[in-house]
């Protein structure tokens, strides 16, 4: 009987090694091992070796199987990607590969624990011990088994504080969710007889030129590194903490219609191991904002109307901030973050989670700015009181008038299925998705703003 058990166990492992991911006996299993091939002489390149989850997963409840299967598949893909980076020889060291891989595996394993517990079963124990991987040096293919036996005694990779702990500075595994599991929650106000249904669009590029700084001229004018995180900028060229109305009006612009407004938001970074040039600088790695800055695939800057009435022109140099960069500490009253995925943007928006997007979909950040103005001030002491949001029907608060609403949509390629990204944030904000925000200073020439208002109020599509 013991011999038969050993044979069955060996056969099971062999099948898993071929199939990679199987469902059997109510449980799920995955083999996690480096895939670098042996050379004809039996020599192997250095490869990533990770503990197998085969013997550690309990039976998975039916309600959790799809989610667990997806995370196990992602873990396998992460290993293959790490192995490929290591094999590329493009400056990838063991530490630079293992640190990000640990972070991804830790997040995936915690999501598995949460999924099983949410389905009504006991939370799996000790899965986090599987998050640490090692790099097996080149040698004969037969040396792999010995490397597997020794891997538990190695040091934690760079960036891994220890098994079971989240990456220093966030985000945490709970900040990522499968967006396809959420019911539709996007609601639109019904347009009334006097609605302004047109749109006006400024086309200002995607910041391919790399206009970055960690200033914030609205909240911290005259201060260098006032944001403590890095912003993307489109529109007016050369905006920083020392920009004035006069310099804004005289600036060059990336917008094709002469719009000299400035639009800026926290950059999104790929935190999977490649570092940016600001890795040791303020606003960047020195303040916990690590990873390569991602250039958006698209940036849409669209001004829309009001479902109940016509809109009036924004005053020139009106300043609007939307969202709260410290929402997790401030209670969330001013939070206005929205994350979604292309193909789902009209159905689901997440305000305090990063979405795990399905294959073929782009990550999308949506910022819907305040659309009511007090009719007097272009700014206020708290940078909020002079503007307000309309209610669900589109009605502005007493004393406020409707203005064109800026709806900003920023998308990114290559993040489907990924949890290896995060927005820049203040160090204490831990890269929480709820802290996403956007900033805007209107510097449209008066004639351009007049055109925008006319298009919106007459139901046309302009720009």
C-alpha positions as CSV (number, residue, x, y, z in Angstrom):
1,X,0.0,0.0,0.0
2,X,2.8,2.4,0.9
3,X,4.5,1.6,-2.4
4,X,1.3,2.3,-4.4
5,X,0.8,5.5,-2.5
6,X,4.3,6.6,-3.4
7,X,3.7,5.7,-7.1
8,X,0.5,7.6,-7.2
9,X,2.1,10.6,-5.6
10,X,4.9,10.5,-8.1
11,X,2.5,10.2,-10.9
12,X,0.4,13.1,-9.6
13,X,3.5,15.3,-9.5
14,X,4.5,14.3,-13.0
15,X,1.0,15.2,-14.3
16,X,1.1,18.5,-12.4
17,X,4.5,19.3,-13.9
18,X,3.1,18.8,-17.4
19,X,-0.3,20.4,-16.9
20,X,0.8,23.2,-14.5
21,X,-2.6,23.7,-13.1
22,X,-5.3,21.1,-12.3
23,X,-8.4,20.6,-10.4
24,X,-8.8,17.3,-8.6
25,X,-10.4,15.9,-5.5
26,X,-11.9,19.3,-4.7
27,X,-8.4,20.9,-4.4
28,X,-6.3,23.0,-6.7
29,X,-2.6,22.7,-7.2
30,X,0.2,24.5,-9.1
31,X,3.8,23.7,-9.7
32,X,6.1,26.7,-9.2
33,X,9.6,26.1,-10.6
34,X,12.0,27.9,-12.9
35,X,11.8,26.9,-16.6
36,X,15.2,27.7,-18.0
37,X,16.2,24.9,-20.3
38,X,19.3,22.8,-20.0
39,X,22.0,23.2,-22.6
40,X,23.0,20.3,-24.8
41,X,25.9,19.6,-22.4
42,X,23.7,19.4,-19.4
43,X,24.5,22.8,-18.1
44,X,21.7,25.0,-17.0
45,X,21.5,28.8,-16.8
46,X,20.6,30.4,-13.5
47,X,16.8,30.0,-12.9
48,X,14.2,30.9,-10.4
49,X,13.1,28.2,-8.0
50,X,9.9,28.6,-5.9
51,X,8.2,26.3,-3.3
52,X,5.4,24.2,-4.8
53,X,1.8,24.8,-3.6
54,X,0.9,21.2,-4.5
55,X,0.9,19.8,-1.0
56,X,-0.1,22.9,0.9
57,X,-3.5,23.8,-0.5
58,X,-6.6,22.3,1.2
59,X,-9.7,21.4,-0.7
60,X,-11.0,24.6,-2.2
61,X,-14.8,25.4,-2.0
62,X,-16.5,25.5,-5.3
63,X,-17.4,29.2,-4.9
64,X,-13.7,30.1,-4.7
65,X,-12.2,27.8,-7.3
66,X,-12.3,30.2,-10.3
67,X,-10.6,33.0,-8.2
68,X,-8.0,30.6,-6.8
69,X,-7.3,29.1,-10.2
70,X,-6.7,32.5,-11.6
71,X,-4.3,33.5,-8.9
72,X,-2.4,30.2,-9.2
73,X,-2.1,30.8,-12.9
74,X,-0.8,34.3,-12.3
75,X,1.8,32.9,-9.9
76,X,3.0,30.6,-12.6
77,X,3.2,33.5,-15.1
78,X,5.1,35.6,-12.6
79,X,7.7,32.9,-12.2
80,X,8.1,32.5,-16.0
81,X,8.5,36.3,-16.3
82,X,11.1,36.4,-13.6
83,X,12.9,33.5,-15.1
84,X,12.9,35.3,-18.5
85,X,14.3,38.6,-16.9
86,X,17.0,36.6,-15.2
87,X,17.9,34.8,-18.4
88,X,17.9,38.0,-20.5
89,X,21.2,39.2,-19.0
90,X,20.1,42.8,-19.2
91,X,21.4,43.9,-15.8
92,X,18.9,41.7,-13.9
93,X,20.4,40.5,-10.6
94,X,19.0,37.9,-8.3
95,X,18.0,40.5,-5.8
96,X,16.3,42.7,-8.4
97,X,14.3,39.7,-9.7
98,X,13.4,38.0,-6.4
99,X,12.1,41.1,-4.5
100,X,9.3,41.9,-6.9
101,X,8.5,38.2,-7.4
102,X,8.2,37.8,-3.6
103,X,5.8,40.8,-3.5
104,X,3.6,39.4,-6.3
105,X,3.5,35.8,-4.8
106,X,2.7,37.2,-1.3
107,X,-0.2,39.1,-2.7
108,X,-1.5,36.2,-4.7
109,X,-1.2,33.8,-1.8
110,X,-3.1,36.2,0.5
111,X,-5.8,36.6,-2.1
112,X,-6.2,32.8,-2.2
113,X,-6.5,32.7,1.6
114,X,-9.1,35.4,1.5
115,X,-11.1,33.7,-1.3
116,X,-11.2,30.4,0.6
117,X,-12.2,32.1,3.8
118,X,-14.9,34.2,2.0
119,X,-16.4,31.0,0.6
120,X,-17.0,29.7,4.1
121,X,-14.0,27.5,4.8
122,X,-11.2,27.9,7.3
123,X,-8.5,30.3,6.1
124,X,-5.5,28.3,4.8
125,X,-2.5,28.5,7.1
126,X,1.2,29.0,6.3
127,X,0.7,29.7,2.6
128,X,2.9,32.8,3.0
129,X,5.9,30.6,3.6
130,X,5.6,29.8,-0.2
131,X,6.2,33.4,-1.2
132,X,10.0,33.3,-1.0
133,X,11.9,32.0,-4.0
134,X,15.6,31.6,-4.7
135,X,17.8,31.7,-7.8
136,X,19.5,28.4,-8.6
137,X,23.0,29.0,-10.2
138,X,23.9,27.4,-13.4
139,X,25.2,23.8,-13.2
140,X,24.1,20.4,-14.2
141,X,20.4,19.8,-14.5
142,X,20.6,17.1,-11.8
143,X,21.6,19.7,-9.2
144,X,18.1,21.1,-9.1
145,X,16.8,18.7,-6.5
146,X,19.6,19.7,-4.1
147,X,18.8,23.4,-4.8
148,X,15.1,22.8,-3.9
149,X,16.1,21.2,-0.6
150,X,18.3,24.1,0.4
151,X,16.2,27.0,-0.7
152,X,14.4,27.4,2.7
153,X,17.6,28.5,4.4
154,X,18.3,31.4,2.0
155,X,18.0,35.1,2.8
156,X,14.9,37.0,2.0
157,X,15.1,38.9,-1.3
158,X,15.5,42.6,-1.5
159,X,12.3,44.3,-0.6
160,X,10.9,41.3,1.3
161,X,10.7,42.1,5.0
162,X,9.9,38.5,5.8
163,X,7.3,35.9,5.0
164,X,3.8,37.0,5.5
165,X,4.5,40.7,5.7
166,X,3.2,43.1,3.0
167,X,5.7,45.1,1.0
168,X,7.1,48.1,2.9
169,X,5.0,51.2,2.2
170,X,2.0,49.3,0.6
171,X,-0.1,48.6,-1.3
172,X,-1.4,45.5,0.4
173,X,-2.9,42.4,-1.3
174,X,-6.4,43.5,-0.2
175,X,-6.1,46.6,-2.3
176,X,-6.5,44.4,-5.5
177,X,-9.7,42.7,-6.5
178,X,-11.1,40.9,-9.6
179,X,-13.3,43.5,-11.2
180,X,-15.3,40.9,-13.0
181,X,-16.8,39.7,-9.7
182,X,-18.5,43.1,-9.0
183,X,-22.0,43.9,-10.1
184,X,-22.7,47.0,-12.2
185,X,-22.6,50.2,-10.1
186,X,-22.2,53.1,-12.7
187,X,-25.3,55.3,-12.6
188,X,-26.1,58.2,-14.9
189,X,-28.5,61.0,-14.2
190,X,-31.4,61.2,-16.6
191,X,-31.3,64.2,-18.8
192,X,-34.1,66.8,-18.4
193,X,-35.6,69.1,-21.0
194,X,-33.0,71.9,-20.3
195,X,-30.0,69.5,-20.2
196,X,-26.7,70.5,-21.8
197,X,-25.8,67.3,-23.6
198,X,-22.8,68.2,-25.8
199,X,-19.2,67.5,-25.2
200,X,-15.9,69.4,-25.8
201,X,-12.6,67.6,-25.9
202,X,-9.0,68.9,-25.5
203,X,-6.4,66.5,-27.1
204,X,-3.2,67.1,-25.1
205,X,-1.2,63.8,-25.5
206,X,-0.2,61.2,-23.0
207,X,3.0,62.9,-21.5
208,X,5.2,60.9,-23.9
209,X,7.7,63.8,-23.4
210,X,8.1,62.8,-19.7
211,X,7.0,66.0,-18.0
212,X,7.3,65.0,-14.3
213,X,7.9,66.7,-11.0
214,X,6.8,66.2,-7.4
215,X,5.4,69.8,-7.0
216,X,1.8,70.9,-6.6
217,X,1.3,74.5,-7.6
218,X,-2.4,74.5,-6.4
219,X,-1.9,73.1,-2.9
220,X,1.7,74.1,-2.3
221,X,2.6,77.1,-4.5
222,X,6.3,78.2,-4.3
223,X,7.4,74.8,-2.8
224,X,9.7,72.2,-4.3
225,X,8.5,68.6,-3.8
226,X,5.3,69.9,-2.2
227,X,3.5,66.7,-3.2
228,X,6.1,64.1,-2.1
229,X,5.1,62.0,-5.1
230,X,5.5,62.5,-8.9
231,X,2.9,63.8,-11.2
232,X,2.3,63.4,-14.9
233,X,1.6,66.7,-16.7
234,X,-0.2,67.4,-20.0
235,X,-1.3,70.7,-21.4
236,X,0.8,73.7,-20.4
237,X,4.6,73.0,-20.7
238,X,6.9,73.7,-17.8
239,X,4.4,73.7,-15.0
240,X,5.9,73.3,-11.5
241,X,5.4,74.7,-8.0
242,X,6.5,78.2,-9.1
243,X,4.1,78.5,-12.0
244,X,2.0,81.7,-12.0
245,X,-1.1,82.7,-13.9
246,X,1.1,84.9,-16.1
247,X,3.5,82.1,-16.9
248,X,0.7,79.7,-17.5
249,X,-1.0,82.1,-20.0
250,X,2.3,82.5,-21.9
251,X,3.3,78.8,-21.9
252,X,3.6,76.4,-24.8
253,X,1.1,73.6,-24.7
254,X,0.8,69.9,-25.7
255,X,-2.8,70.5,-26.6
256,X,-3.7,70.6,-30.3
257,X,-6.4,73.4,-29.8
258,X,-4.3,76.0,-28.0
259,X,-5.6,75.0,-24.6
260,X,-2.9,76.2,-22.1
261,X,-4.6,74.6,-19.1
262,X,-2.5,72.3,-16.9
263,X,-3.8,68.8,-16.2
264,X,-1.8,66.6,-13.8
265,X,-2.2,63.5,-11.7
266,X,0.0,61.0,-9.7
267,X,2.0,58.7,-12.0
268,X,1.3,55.0,-12.1
269,X,4.3,52.7,-11.7
270,X,5.2,49.2,-12.6
271,X,6.5,47.9,-9.3
272,X,7.8,44.6,-10.7
273,X,11.5,45.3,-10.4
274,X,12.6,47.8,-13.0
275,X,13.6,51.1,-11.3
276,X,13.1,54.6,-12.6
277,X,15.8,57.3,-12.8
278,X,14.3,58.8,-9.6
279,X,14.9,55.7,-7.5
280,X,17.0,57.7,-5.0
281,X,15.3,61.1,-5.3
282,X,12.6,63.0,-3.5
283,X,9.2,62.3,-4.9
284,X,10.5,59.0,-6.1
285,X,12.2,56.1,-4.4
286,X,13.5,58.2,-1.5
287,X,9.8,58.5,-0.5
288,X,8.6,55.0,-1.3
289,X,7.5,55.7,-4.9
290,X,9.4,52.8,-6.6
291,X,9.3,51.3,-10.0
292,X,9.2,52.3,-13.6
293,X,6.8,55.2,-14.5
294,X,4.2,54.0,-17.0
295,X,3.3,56.2,-19.9
296,X,-0.5,56.1,-20.4
297,X,-1.8,54.4,-23.5
298,X,-4.5,57.1,-23.8
299,X,-5.5,60.3,-22.0
300,X,-9.1,61.6,-22.6
301,X,-9.9,65.2,-21.4
302,X,-13.6,65.7,-22.0
303,X,-15.8,68.5,-20.7
304,X,-19.5,67.5,-20.4
305,X,-22.7,69.3,-19.5
306,X,-25.3,69.2,-16.8
307,X,-28.4,66.9,-16.9
308,X,-30.7,69.7,-15.7
309,X,-29.5,73.0,-17.2
310,X,-27.1,74.8,-19.4
311,X,-23.6,75.5,-18.2
312,X,-21.8,78.8,-17.8
313,X,-18.1,79.5,-18.7
314,X,-15.4,78.7,-16.2
315,X,-13.4,81.7,-15.2
316,X,-9.8,81.7,-16.5
317,X,-7.3,80.3,-13.9
318,X,-10.0,78.5,-12.0
319,X,-8.3,75.8,-9.9
320,X,-9.9,72.5,-9.1
321,X,-8.5,69.5,-7.2
322,X,-10.6,66.4,-7.1
323,X,-10.1,63.4,-4.8
324,X,-7.9,63.4,-1.7
325,X,-4.2,62.4,-1.7
326,X,-4.6,61.6,2.1
327,X,-8.0,60.0,2.0
328,X,-7.0,57.0,4.0
329,X,-6.0,59.3,6.9
330,X,-8.7,61.9,6.4
331,X,-11.7,59.6,6.5
332,X,-12.5,59.6,2.8
333,X,-15.0,62.4,2.8
334,X,-13.2,64.1,-0.2
335,X,-12.2,60.8,-1.9
336,X,-13.1,60.7,-5.6
337,X,-11.0,57.9,-7.0
338,X,-12.4,55.7,-9.7
339,X,-10.7,52.7,-11.2
340,X,-12.1,50.4,-13.9
341,X,-11.1,48.5,-17.0
342,X,-11.8,49.1,-20.7
343,X,-14.9,47.2,-21.8
344,X,-16.3,47.6,-18.3
345,X,-16.0,51.4,-17.8
346,X,-19.7,52.0,-18.3
347,X,-20.7,49.3,-15.8
348,X,-18.2,49.1,-12.9
349,X,-16.0,51.6,-11.1
350,X,-14.0,50.9,-8.0
351,X,-13.3,53.7,-5.5
352,X,-11.0,52.0,-2.9
353,X,-9.6,49.0,-4.8
354,X,-7.3,48.5,-7.8
355,X,-9.0,46.3,-10.4
356,X,-7.4,43.1,-11.7
357,X,-8.5,43.5,-15.3
358,X,-9.4,40.6,-17.6
359,X,-7.2,39.7,-20.5
360,X,-7.5,42.1,-23.4
361,X,-8.6,45.0,-21.2
362,X,-6.7,48.1,-20.2
363,X,-6.5,49.5,-16.7
364,X,-8.4,52.9,-16.6
365,X,-8.4,55.7,-14.0
366,X,-11.4,58.0,-14.1
367,X,-11.5,61.5,-12.5
368,X,-14.8,63.3,-12.5
369,X,-14.2,66.9,-11.4
370,X,-16.5,69.2,-9.5
371,X,-19.1,70.8,-11.9
372,X,-20.5,73.7,-9.8
373,X,-18.8,77.0,-9.1
374,X,-19.6,79.7,-6.6
375,X,-19.5,82.4,-9.3
376,X,-16.9,84.5,-7.5
377,X,-13.6,82.8,-6.6
378,X,-11.0,80.9,-8.7
379,X,-9.6,79.3,-5.5
380,X,-10.3,79.0,-1.8
381,X,-8.3,78.5,1.4
382,X,-8.9,74.7,1.4
383,X,-8.9,74.6,-2.5
384,X,-12.4,73.1,-2.4
385,X,-15.0,75.5,-1.1
386,X,-15.3,77.5,-4.3
387,X,-16.4,74.5,-6.3
388,X,-18.8,71.7,-5.5
389,X,-20.4,68.5,-7.0
390,X,-23.9,68.5,-8.3
391,X,-26.3,66.0,-6.6
392,X,-27.4,62.8,-8.3
393,X,-30.0,64.7,-10.3
394,X,-27.5,67.3,-11.5
395,X,-28.6,70.1,-9.1
396,X,-25.9,72.5,-7.8
397,X,-25.9,73.6,-4.2
398,X,-27.6,77.0,-3.5
399,X,-25.4,79.8,-4.6
400,X,-23.5,77.7,-7.1
401,X,-23.9,77.6,-10.9
402,X,-23.2,74.7,-13.3
403,X,-19.9,74.8,-15.3
404,X,-18.5,72.3,-17.8
405,X,-17.4,69.2,-16.0
406,X,-14.0,67.8,-16.7
407,X,-14.0,64.0,-17.0
408,X,-10.5,62.7,-17.3
409,X,-9.8,59.1,-18.3
410,X,-6.3,57.6,-18.4
411,X,-5.6,54.1,-19.6
412,X,-2.6,51.8,-19.5
413,X,-1.5,48.8,-21.6
414,X,0.0,45.6,-20.3
415,X,-1.6,45.4,-16.9
416,X,-4.4,42.8,-17.5
417,X,-4.2,40.2,-14.7
418,X,-1.6,42.2,-12.9
419,X,-1.2,43.3,-9.3
420,X,2.3,44.7,-9.8
421,X,1.4,48.4,-10.1
422,X,0.4,51.3,-7.9
423,X,-0.1,55.1,-8.0
424,X,2.4,57.4,-6.4
425,X,1.4,58.7,-3.0
426,X,2.5,60.5,0.1
427,X,4.7,58.1,2.1
428,X,2.0,57.8,4.8
429,X,-0.8,57.1,2.2
430,X,0.7,53.7,1.4
431,X,-0.2,53.8,-2.3
432,X,-3.9,53.2,-1.5
433,X,-6.1,53.4,-4.5
434,X,-8.6,55.6,-2.6
435,X,-5.9,58.3,-2.5
436,X,-5.9,58.8,-6.3
437,X,-6.6,62.4,-7.3
438,X,-6.4,64.9,-10.1
439,X,-5.5,68.6,-10.5
440,X,-6.6,71.2,-13.1
441,X,-6.1,74.9,-13.7
442,X,-8.2,76.3,-16.5
443,X,-6.0,78.4,-18.8
444,X,-8.1,78.2,-21.9
445,X,-8.1,81.4,-23.9
446,X,-11.6,83.0,-23.4
447,X,-12.6,82.4,-27.0
448,X,-11.8,78.6,-26.6
449,X,-13.8,78.4,-23.4
450,X,-16.7,80.2,-25.2
451,X,-16.5,77.6,-27.9
452,X,-16.6,74.8,-25.4
453,X,-19.7,76.2,-23.6
454,X,-21.5,76.7,-26.9
455,X,-20.8,73.1,-28.0
456,X,-21.9,71.7,-24.7
457,X,-25.1,73.8,-24.5
458,X,-26.2,73.0,-28.0
459,X,-25.6,69.3,-27.8
460,X,-22.7,69.1,-30.2
461,X,-19.6,67.0,-30.1
462,X,-16.5,69.2,-30.5
463,X,-12.8,68.5,-30.4
